[in-house]
Amino acid sequence: MTLYRQLVIFTLFLFFILFSGTWLAKLQSTRSFLIDQLESHAQDTATSLGLSISQYAIDEDVTVIETMVNAVFDRGYYRIVRYSDVQGNVLVERLLDVKIENVPQWFISLIPLKTPEASANVMIGWRQAGTVYVKSHPGYAYKTLWENMVSMTLWFLGSGIVVLIIGGFILRVLLKPLILVAKQADALCKRRYEFQEQLPRTKELRRVVEAMNRMTHKVKEMFEEQVIIAEGLKKQAYYDSLTGLGNRRFLESQINARLDRDDSTIKGIVLLVQILDLHELNQQKGFQAGDELLQKVADQLREATRQYSNTVLSRLTGGDFSIFIPDASSWDAESIAGSICQKLSQLAVEQLTLTNNVGHVGAVSYESKTTLRRLLSEADLALRSAQQIGPNRWQINSVTAETEKMPMGQQQWKEILEKAMSARQIVLLAQPVVNVFDRTKIFHLEILSRIRREDGSLVSAGVFMPFAERLQLVSYLDRIVLEEVLKYHTSDIKADHVAVNVSSASLQNESFRKWIYASMRSLPDTKPRINFEFPEFSAIQNLDLLKEFSEVVRQNGHLVGLDHYGQSFSHLGYLKALQPDYVKIDKAYTGELKEEESDSRFFIGSLCSVAHSLDISVIAEGVETEHQWEILKELNLDAIQGFIVDKPKELAV
């Protein structure tokens, strides 16, 4: 029960006690007054009647005496009026039955009234001629008493209603600071730092509000310190401070994580960009000019790859840069390399370099299992070949298996995707995400989608999703996957939640959003709840849209998570703005958990601290060894996913 209700009830209780005491006191005083009045009235009537009939008693004129008794009896509230002689013989007597109208019987039984009686002697000189006896009727007293009590009760009832309305309003005003403190505490639990600028005048409440403001400020400082520490560890290990790109270690971890995927098809591109004459530029124009050139190149690389998701940009050393785009094709490498070389030529026009020959690009595309060393070697060979061709030129090499088919073009992919969606040739696989301390406890099932080709082979989402986004087919594809998932019941898959990867591009489709909202609201209880997962990179780019989406689906019991967390160098503060239900740490960081004092260990530990302070769960992807699992348990993660738990398996129909 709220404090407001308790105070209102307590006020009404005090008012009831006051009313009861006043009511009883008024009842007793009125009752005593009426009894005294009846006694006085009876005695006065007996005395006056005795004096009036004494002169007629001499002649024993009973007729006149009876007339006088009737006159008195008829004009007053009397129960008995009797005239007797000295021997006690009743000469005249009038009687009236006790009937009390308009007064409840329970009131009469609850409050008994003693009926007063009086007598007076009728004298003839010094001789007694008879006796007059009068007994009052209680009806008048009961009626008066009942009317007084009813009017008093109604007055108190009206006063109570007024007190309740006015007092409730005053209490609400007085307790408003406490209500704001409760909202402030609730916001603090959600890591929203709200302060009460207007302090209450009541001394005790002012102290409570001031203490809450101080605590909120302190918690905010603690959270910001945690973010700074985590950001520092991440930047120290994987960040190039001059350009804002990743370093060589970041590049290698990302490529290795992708190459280790157990997908049916692996593909991607790696580009090496080398800026020439950087040493001479530093000597002739100073290090500031060299730094400005490197920063400009980094901006141009971002611009050239903006449309590609999951892009990894790195500065290797000096004027050497690298670009890694998983799931991209050789014709993407051709387009990106050409765009970069065109932008490098523009730097010479802006006179940021010493010569027109600014740099070269060497690229390698792969479509089969390979190694990081092989990719970097092929990209370096392509770079050397580009340098032989001429200034600001590029060269593309390929790493393909002999059994691999020739890379397909965009039109071929469009035909494959449209045919697969039309025939619903979508295969769903599931991989469990389990509690880090109890691998038998399922956190949720992650749904992985595949396209079945005519030869029976499966193509992973990592391969066809980039084409689906580029061909603007991704929202249709996401809807088909979700429709297939919603066919299953919790009893079929033995899980209450399933995680489905959804493209941020689909959320930009208004009809897709409306369909999602309607489907989630009408989803029966027998169906699993959906965890909508979005890649970190695209989630940051669509933050406002994703916040709106999260708010709607959470109202219906569904969750929102971030996938491949750590691929981008976004500030950890955006977690507070988005408030996802969980984040999945990218496999690149999990793969580096080999030593007790590794940078990844410190980064994951700091991330857990920040995320848990925001009530966000942390899941590690790509856990494959017992050693990794033990370290993750020490770091207090919530759940793990990987081959150590189980491989993805096709969902049974």
PEFENPE-V302286 format. One record per pair of residues at least 6 apart in sequence whose ideal C-beta (glycine too) atoms are under 7 Angstrom apart, sorted by the first residue. I is the first residue (numbers start at 1). J is the second residue. D is the distance in Angstrom with one decimal. If there is no record, write none. Layout:
i & j & d
I & J & D
I & J & D
This chain:
i & j & d
3 & 175 & 6.5
3 & 178 & 6.7
4 & 171 & 6.1
4 & 172 & 6.5
4 & 175 & 5.5
7 & 171 & 5.4
8 & 168 & 5.8
8 & 171 & 6.5
11 & 167 & 5.5
12 & 164 & 6.7
15 & 160 & 5.6
15 & 163 & 6.0
19 & 156 & 4.6
23 & 152 & 6.3
23 & 153 & 6.9
26 & 152 & 5.8
27 & 149 & 6.1
30 & 145 & 5.6
30 & 148 & 5.3
31 & 111 & 6.6
31 & 113 & 6.9
31 & 145 & 6.1
34 & 141 & 4.1
34 & 144 & 6.1
34 & 145 & 6.1
35 & 113 & 6.4
35 & 114 & 6.2
35 & 116 & 6.7
38 & 116 & 4.5
38 & 136 & 4.3
38 & 141 & 5.9
39 & 116 & 3.8
41 & 136 & 6.3
42 & 116 & 4.8
42 & 117 & 6.2
42 & 118 & 4.2
42 & 134 & 4.9
42 & 135 & 6.9
42 & 136 & 4.6
43 & 118 & 4.0
45 & 72 & 6.2
45 & 76 & 6.5
45 & 134 & 5.0
46 & 118 & 4.4
46 & 119 & 5.7
46 & 120 & 4.1
46 & 132 & 5.1
46 & 134 & 4.2
47 & 120 & 4.7
49 & 68 & 6.9
49 & 72 & 5.5
49 & 132 & 5.0
50 & 120 & 3.6
50 & 121 & 6.3
50 & 122 & 4.9
50 & 132 & 4.4
52 & 68 & 5.7
53 & 65 & 4.7
53 & 68 & 5.5
53 & 83 & 6.8
53 & 122 & 6.0
54 & 122 & 5.0
54 & 123 & 5.7
54 & 124 & 6.5
54 & 129 & 6.8
56 & 64 & 4.8
56 & 65 & 5.5
57 & 122 & 5.1
57 & 124 & 5.9
57 & 129 & 3.9
57 & 130 & 6.0
58 & 124 & 5.3
62 & 91 & 5.7
62 & 92 & 6.7
65 & 83 & 5.9
65 & 91 & 7.0
65 & 92 & 5.7
66 & 92 & 4.6
69 & 81 & 5.4
69 & 83 & 6.0
69 & 92 & 4.9
69 & 94 & 6.1
70 & 94 & 6.6
72 & 81 & 6.1
73 & 81 & 4.6
73 & 94 & 4.3
77 & 136 & 6.5
77 & 137 & 4.1
77 & 139 & 6.2
77 & 140 & 4.4
78 & 96 & 6.7
78 & 134 & 6.2
78 & 135 & 6.8
78 & 136 & 6.1
78 & 137 & 5.5
79 & 96 & 5.5
79 & 98 & 6.5
79 & 115 & 6.6
79 & 135 & 4.7
79 & 136 & 6.5
79 & 137 & 4.5
80 & 95 & 5.8
80 & 133 & 6.7
80 & 135 & 4.1
81 & 94 & 4.8
81 & 134 & 5.5
82 & 90 & 6.0
82 & 93 & 4.4
82 & 133 & 4.4
83 & 91 & 5.2
83 & 92 & 4.3
83 & 130 & 6.0
83 & 132 & 5.6
84 & 90 & 5.2
84 & 91 & 6.4
84 & 130 & 5.8
84 & 131 & 5.0
85 & 91 & 6.0
85 & 130 & 4.8
86 & 128 & 5.6
86 & 129 & 6.9
86 & 130 & 6.2
96 & 137 & 6.2
98 & 137 & 7.0
98 & 138 & 6.9
99 & 139 & 7.0
100 & 108 & 6.2
100 & 139 & 4.6
100 & 142 & 5.0
102 & 143 & 6.4
103 & 142 & 5.0
103 & 143 & 5.9
103 & 146 & 4.6
107 & 146 & 5.8
108 & 142 & 6.1
111 & 145 & 6.9
113 & 138 & 4.8
113 & 141 & 5.5
113 & 142 & 6.5
115 & 135 & 6.2
115 & 136 & 5.8
115 & 138 & 5.2
116 & 136 & 4.9
117 & 134 & 6.8
117 & 135 & 4.1
118 & 134 & 5.3
119 & 131 & 5.8
119 & 132 & 6.4
119 & 133 & 4.7
120 & 132 & 4.9
121 & 128 & 5.2
121 & 131 & 5.8
122 & 129 & 4.8
122 & 130 & 4.3
122 & 131 & 6.7
122 & 132 & 6.2
123 & 129 & 6.6
177 & 200 & 4.1
177 & 205 & 4.7
177 & 209 & 5.4
178 & 205 & 6.8
180 & 196 & 5.5
181 & 208 & 6.2
181 & 209 & 6.2
181 & 212 & 5.1
184 & 194 & 5.2
184 & 196 & 6.6
184 & 212 & 5.6
184 & 216 & 6.5
187 & 194 & 4.7
188 & 216 & 5.7
188 & 219 & 6.1
190 & 579 & 7.0
191 & 223 & 6.5
191 & 576 & 5.1
191 & 613 & 7.0
191 & 614 & 4.8
193 & 216 & 5.4
193 & 220 & 4.3
194 & 216 & 7.0
195 & 213 & 5.2
195 & 216 & 6.2
196 & 209 & 5.1
196 & 213 & 6.1
199 & 206 & 5.1
199 & 209 & 5.6
199 & 210 & 6.8
200 & 206 & 5.3
200 & 209 & 6.2
223 & 613 & 5.9
226 & 609 & 5.5
226 & 610 & 4.9
226 & 613 & 6.4
227 & 572 & 4.7
227 & 573 & 5.8
227 & 610 & 5.9
229 & 606 & 5.6
230 & 572 & 5.6
230 & 603 & 6.9
230 & 606 & 3.5
230 & 607 & 5.7
230 & 610 & 5.4
231 & 571 & 6.8
231 & 572 & 5.9
233 & 599 & 6.7
233 & 602 & 4.9
233 & 603 & 4.9
233 & 606 & 5.4
234 & 603 & 5.2
235 & 241 & 6.9
237 & 249 & 6.7
237 & 599 & 3.5
237 & 603 & 6.4
238 & 246 & 5.5
238 & 247 & 6.0
238 & 249 & 6.0
238 & 250 & 3.9
239 & 246 & 6.6
239 & 247 & 6.5
239 & 569 & 6.2
240 & 246 & 6.7
240 & 247 & 5.0
240 & 315 & 4.4
242 & 291 & 6.0
242 & 294 & 6.0
242 & 295 & 6.8
243 & 294 & 5.7
243 & 295 & 5.9
243 & 298 & 3.7
243 & 315 & 5.0
244 & 298 & 6.4
244 & 569 & 6.9
245 & 298 & 5.5
245 & 313 & 4.6
245 & 314 & 5.5
245 & 315 & 4.9
246 & 312 & 6.4
246 & 313 & 6.4
246 & 314 & 4.2
246 & 569 & 6.9
247 & 314 & 6.1
247 & 315 & 6.6
248 & 314 & 6.4
248 & 316 & 4.9
250 & 314 & 5.8
251 & 312 & 6.1
251 & 314 & 3.9
251 & 322 & 5.3
251 & 324 & 6.1
252 & 372 & 6.1
253 & 588 & 3.8
253 & 591 & 6.6
253 & 592 & 6.0
254 & 312 & 4.5
254 & 324 & 6.0
254 & 567 & 6.8
254 & 588 & 5.0
255 & 324 & 5.5
255 & 372 & 5.1
255 & 375 & 6.8
256 & 372 & 5.7
256 & 591 & 6.2
257 & 586 & 6.7
257 & 587 & 4.1
257 & 588 & 4.0
257 & 591 & 5.6
257 & 622 & 6.6
258 & 268 & 6.4
258 & 326 & 4.7
259 & 266 & 6.9
259 & 370 & 6.8
259 & 371 & 6.9
259 & 372 & 6.7
263 & 460 & 4.1
263 & 462 & 6.0
264 & 457 & 6.2
264 & 458 & 4.9
264 & 459 & 6.5
264 & 460 & 5.8
265 & 459 & 5.8
265 & 460 & 6.1
265 & 463 & 4.9
266 & 368 & 6.5
266 & 369 & 6.1
267 & 327 & 6.0
267 & 329 & 6.8
267 & 366 & 6.3
267 & 367 & 4.6
267 & 463 & 6.1
268 & 324 & 6.9
268 & 325 & 6.1
268 & 326 & 4.3
268 & 327 & 5.9
268 & 328 & 5.8
268 & 366 & 6.1
269 & 325 & 5.3
269 & 328 & 4.7
269 & 332 & 6.1
269 & 333 & 4.2
269 & 363 & 6.0
269 & 364 & 6.9
269 & 365 & 4.7
270 & 322 & 6.8
270 & 324 & 5.3
270 & 363 & 6.9
270 & 364 & 5.3
270 & 375 & 4.9
270 & 379 & 5.0
271 & 322 & 6.8
271 & 323 & 4.2
271 & 333 & 6.5
271 & 336 & 6.5
271 & 337 & 6.2
271 & 361 & 5.8
271 & 363 & 4.3
271 & 379 & 6.8
272 & 320 & 6.8
272 & 322 & 5.6
272 & 362 & 4.7
272 & 379 & 4.5
272 & 380 & 6.3
272 & 383 & 4.9
273 & 301 & 6.9
273 & 321 & 4.2
273 & 340 & 6.2
273 & 359 & 6.2
273 & 361 & 5.3
274 & 319 & 6.2
274 & 320 & 5.4
274 & 359 & 5.4
274 & 360 & 5.7
274 & 383 & 5.9
275 & 293 & 6.9
275 & 297 & 6.0
275 & 319 & 3.3
275 & 358 & 6.6
275 & 359 & 4.4
276 & 357 & 5.9
276 & 358 & 6.6
276 & 359 & 5.5
277 & 353 & 7.0
277 & 354 & 5.2
277 & 355 & 6.4
278 & 290 & 5.7
278 & 318 & 5.9
278 & 319 & 4.1
280 & 354 & 5.9
281 & 289 & 5.8
281 & 290 & 5.1
281 & 293 & 6.5
281 & 353 & 6.8
281 & 354 & 5.6
282 & 290 & 4.2
284 & 354 & 6.8
292 & 352 & 6.8
293 & 352 & 5.2
293 & 353 & 6.6
294 & 319 & 6.8
296 & 347 & 6.4
296 & 352 & 6.2
297 & 321 & 6.6
298 & 315 & 7.0
300 & 340 & 6.8
300 & 343 & 4.2
301 & 313 & 5.5
301 & 321 & 6.2
301 & 323 & 6.3
301 & 340 & 6.8
302 & 313 & 6.6
304 & 336 & 5.6
304 & 339 & 4.5
304 & 340 & 5.1
304 & 343 & 6.6
305 & 311 & 4.5
305 & 313 & 6.9
305 & 323 & 6.1
305 & 325 & 6.7
305 & 336 & 6.3
308 & 325 & 5.1
308 & 328 & 6.4
309 & 535 & 6.3
309 & 537 & 5.8
309 & 538 & 5.5
310 & 326 & 5.6
310 & 535 & 6.5
310 & 537 & 6.2
310 & 567 & 6.4
311 & 323 & 6.8
311 & 325 & 5.2
312 & 324 & 4.1
312 & 567 & 7.0
313 & 323 & 5.9
314 & 321 & 6.8
314 & 322 & 4.6
315 & 321 & 5.4
316 & 322 & 5.6
323 & 336 & 7.0
325 & 332 & 6.7
326 & 462 & 6.8
327 & 462 & 4.9
327 & 463 & 5.7
327 & 466 & 4.9
328 & 466 & 6.5
329 & 365 & 6.6
329 & 407 & 5.7
330 & 365 & 3.9
330 & 396 & 6.2
330 & 398 & 5.9
330 & 407 & 5.5
333 & 363 & 4.3
333 & 365 & 5.2
333 & 396 & 5.3
334 & 396 & 5.8
337 & 361 & 4.4
337 & 363 & 5.2
337 & 394 & 3.8
337 & 396 & 6.6
338 & 394 & 6.6
340 & 361 & 5.3
341 & 361 & 5.8
341 & 392 & 4.8
341 & 393 & 6.4
341 & 394 & 5.3
344 & 358 & 4.1
344 & 359 & 5.1
344 & 392 & 5.1
345 & 358 & 6.7
345 & 392 & 4.9
347 & 353 & 5.5
347 & 358 & 5.2
348 & 356 & 4.5
348 & 358 & 5.4
356 & 391 & 6.0
357 & 391 & 3.6
357 & 392 & 6.5
358 & 392 & 5.8
359 & 392 & 6.8
360 & 383 & 5.9
360 & 386 & 4.1
360 & 387 & 5.1
360 & 393 & 6.0
360 & 394 & 6.6
361 & 386 & 6.2
361 & 394 & 3.9
362 & 379 & 5.0
362 & 380 & 6.4
362 & 382 & 3.4
362 & 383 & 2.8
362 & 386 & 5.4
362 & 395 & 5.6
363 & 379 & 6.3
363 & 382 & 5.8
363 & 394 & 6.7
363 & 396 & 4.8
364 & 375 & 5.6
364 & 378 & 4.0
364 & 379 & 4.4
364 & 382 & 6.0
364 & 397 & 4.7
364 & 398 & 6.9
364 & 399 & 6.1
365 & 396 & 6.7
365 & 398 & 5.1
366 & 375 & 6.3
366 & 399 & 4.1
367 & 400 & 5.0
367 & 404 & 5.4
367 & 407 & 6.4
368 & 399 & 6.9
368 & 400 & 5.7
368 & 401 & 3.6
368 & 404 & 5.4
370 & 399 & 5.1
374 & 399 & 6.3
375 & 399 & 6.8
378 & 397 & 4.8
378 & 399 & 5.8
381 & 397 & 6.3
382 & 395 & 4.2
382 & 396 & 6.3
382 & 397 & 4.4
385 & 395 & 4.2
386 & 393 & 4.8
386 & 394 & 5.1
386 & 395 & 4.0
389 & 395 & 6.8
413 & 467 & 4.2
414 & 471 & 5.3
417 & 464 & 6.3
417 & 467 & 6.6
417 & 468 & 5.8
417 & 471 & 6.8
417 & 473 & 5.5
420 & 426 & 6.8
420 & 451 & 4.6
421 & 476 & 5.9
421 & 477 & 6.2
421 & 480 & 5.8
424 & 480 & 6.3
425 & 451 & 6.1
425 & 452 & 4.7
426 & 449 & 5.8
426 & 451 & 6.6
426 & 480 & 5.7
426 & 481 & 6.1
426 & 484 & 5.8
427 & 450 & 4.3
427 & 452 & 5.3
427 & 458 & 6.0
427 & 650 & 6.2
428 & 447 & 5.6
428 & 449 & 6.2
428 & 484 & 5.8
428 & 485 & 6.8
428 & 651 & 4.6
429 & 448 & 4.3
429 & 450 & 6.4
429 & 648 & 4.1
429 & 649 & 6.2
429 & 650 & 5.3
429 & 651 & 6.8
430 & 445 & 4.5
430 & 446 & 6.9
430 & 447 & 5.8
430 & 493 & 6.9
430 & 648 & 6.6
430 & 649 & 6.2
430 & 651 & 5.3
431 & 446 & 5.1
431 & 448 & 6.5
431 & 641 & 6.4
431 & 646 & 6.4
431 & 648 & 4.3
432 & 442 & 5.2
432 & 445 & 5.7
432 & 645 & 5.7
432 & 646 & 5.6
433 & 443 & 4.3
433 & 444 & 5.3
433 & 446 & 5.9
433 & 619 & 5.9
433 & 639 & 5.1
433 & 641 & 4.5
434 & 441 & 6.1
434 & 442 & 5.7
434 & 443 & 5.9
434 & 639 & 6.1
434 & 640 & 6.4
434 & 645 & 5.3
435 & 441 & 4.1
435 & 443 & 6.0
435 & 639 & 5.7
436 & 632 & 5.7
436 & 633 & 5.5
436 & 637 & 4.9
436 & 638 & 6.3
436 & 639 & 5.7
436 & 640 & 5.2
437 & 633 & 6.3
439 & 645 & 6.0
442 & 495 & 5.3
443 & 639 & 4.1
444 & 495 & 6.3
444 & 497 & 3.9
444 & 498 & 6.2
444 & 499 & 5.1
444 & 531 & 5.5
445 & 493 & 6.0
445 & 495 & 4.6
445 & 498 & 4.8
445 & 499 & 6.9
446 & 499 & 4.4
446 & 641 & 6.6
447 & 485 & 5.7
447 & 498 & 5.4
447 & 499 & 6.5
447 & 500 & 5.0
448 & 461 & 6.7
448 & 648 & 5.2
449 & 461 & 4.9
449 & 481 & 4.9
450 & 458 & 4.1
450 & 459 & 6.3
450 & 460 & 5.9
451 & 459 & 4.6
451 & 464 & 5.7
452 & 458 & 5.9
453 & 459 & 6.2
461 & 501 & 7.0
465 & 474 & 6.8
465 & 503 & 6.9
468 & 474 & 4.3
468 & 477 & 5.1
469 & 503 & 6.1
469 & 505 & 5.3
474 & 503 & 4.6
474 & 505 & 5.2
474 & 506 & 5.7
475 & 505 & 7.0
475 & 506 & 4.1
475 & 509 & 4.2
475 & 512 & 4.4
478 & 502 & 5.3
478 & 503 & 5.9
478 & 506 & 4.5
479 & 512 & 6.3
479 & 515 & 6.5
481 & 500 & 6.5
482 & 500 & 6.1
485 & 498 & 6.0
485 & 500 & 5.8
486 & 519 & 6.9
486 & 527 & 6.1
488 & 528 & 6.8
488 & 651 & 6.9
489 & 526 & 5.0
489 & 527 & 6.2
490 & 496 & 5.6
490 & 526 & 6.4
490 & 527 & 6.9
490 & 528 & 5.0
493 & 528 & 6.6
493 & 651 & 6.8
495 & 528 & 6.1
496 & 528 & 5.9
496 & 529 & 6.3
497 & 528 & 5.9
497 & 529 & 5.0
497 & 531 & 5.4
497 & 559 & 6.9
498 & 528 & 4.9
498 & 530 & 6.3
498 & 531 & 6.7
499 & 531 & 4.0
499 & 533 & 5.2
499 & 561 & 6.5
500 & 530 & 5.9
500 & 532 & 6.4
500 & 533 & 6.7
501 & 533 & 4.9
501 & 563 & 6.3
502 & 532 & 5.2
502 & 533 & 6.9
502 & 534 & 6.3
504 & 534 & 5.7
504 & 538 & 3.8
504 & 539 & 6.4
504 & 541 & 6.9
504 & 542 & 4.5
504 & 546 & 7.0
506 & 512 & 5.1
507 & 513 & 6.2
507 & 542 & 6.4
507 & 545 & 5.3
507 & 546 & 6.8
507 & 549 & 5.6
508 & 545 & 6.9
513 & 549 & 6.9
517 & 552 & 5.5
520 & 530 & 7.0
520 & 553 & 5.4
520 & 556 & 4.6
520 & 558 & 5.7
521 & 556 & 5.5
529 & 557 & 5.2
529 & 558 & 5.2
530 & 558 & 4.8
531 & 559 & 4.4
531 & 561 & 5.5
532 & 553 & 6.4
532 & 558 & 6.8
532 & 560 & 5.2
533 & 561 & 4.7
533 & 563 & 4.5
534 & 546 & 6.4
534 & 562 & 6.2
534 & 563 & 6.5
535 & 563 & 5.2
535 & 564 & 5.3
536 & 562 & 5.0
536 & 563 & 6.9
536 & 564 & 5.7
536 & 565 & 5.0
536 & 567 & 5.8
536 & 568 & 5.7
536 & 570 & 6.9
537 & 567 & 6.0
537 & 568 & 4.7
539 & 546 & 5.5
539 & 562 & 5.7
539 & 578 & 7.0
540 & 568 & 6.6
540 & 570 & 5.0
540 & 574 & 6.1
543 & 574 & 6.6
543 & 577 & 6.6
543 & 578 & 6.3
546 & 578 & 6.5
547 & 578 & 6.1
550 & 560 & 4.3
553 & 560 & 6.7
559 & 581 & 4.1
560 & 580 & 5.2
560 & 581 & 5.7
561 & 580 & 5.5
561 & 581 & 5.9
561 & 582 & 4.6
561 & 583 & 6.6
561 & 584 & 6.5
562 & 580 & 5.0
562 & 583 & 4.5
562 & 584 & 6.8
563 & 584 & 5.2
564 & 584 & 6.9
564 & 586 & 4.6
565 & 583 & 4.2
565 & 584 & 5.8
565 & 585 & 5.4
565 & 586 & 6.0
566 & 585 & 5.9
566 & 586 & 4.4
566 & 589 & 5.5
567 & 586 & 5.3
572 & 610 & 5.6
575 & 610 & 6.9
575 & 611 & 6.6
575 & 614 & 5.9
575 & 616 & 6.4
576 & 614 & 6.1
579 & 614 & 6.6
580 & 616 & 6.1
581 & 616 & 6.9
581 & 617 & 6.6
582 & 616 & 6.2
582 & 617 & 3.8
582 & 618 & 6.9
582 & 619 & 5.7
583 & 611 & 6.1
583 & 616 & 6.2
583 & 618 & 5.9
584 & 619 & 4.6
584 & 621 & 5.1
585 & 604 & 6.1
585 & 607 & 7.0
585 & 618 & 6.7
585 & 619 & 7.0
585 & 620 & 5.0
585 & 621 & 6.3
586 & 621 & 6.5
587 & 621 & 4.7
587 & 622 & 3.1
589 & 600 & 4.7
589 & 603 & 6.5
589 & 604 & 6.0
590 & 620 & 5.0
590 & 621 & 6.1
590 & 622 & 4.7
590 & 623 & 5.9
590 & 628 & 6.2
591 & 622 & 6.2
592 & 598 & 5.6
592 & 600 & 3.9
593 & 600 & 5.8
593 & 601 & 6.1
593 & 628 & 4.8
593 & 631 & 4.9
601 & 631 & 6.4
604 & 635 & 5.5
605 & 635 & 4.8
607 & 618 & 6.5
608 & 618 & 5.0
608 & 635 & 5.7
608 & 636 & 5.7
608 & 637 & 6.1
611 & 618 & 5.0
617 & 638 & 4.2
617 & 639 & 6.8
618 & 637 & 5.1
618 & 638 & 5.4
619 & 637 & 7.0
619 & 638 & 6.3
619 & 639 & 4.5
619 & 640 & 6.8
619 & 641 & 6.1
620 & 632 & 5.2
620 & 637 & 5.5
620 & 640 & 5.0
621 & 641 & 5.3
621 & 642 & 6.6
622 & 642 & 5.0
623 & 629 & 5.8
623 & 632 & 6.7
623 & 640 & 4.5
623 & 641 & 6.6
623 & 642 & 3.6
623 & 644 & 5.0
624 & 642 & 5.3
624 & 643 & 4.9
624 & 644 & 5.5
625 & 644 & 6.7
629 & 640 & 6.5
629 & 644 & 5.9
632 & 640 & 6.0
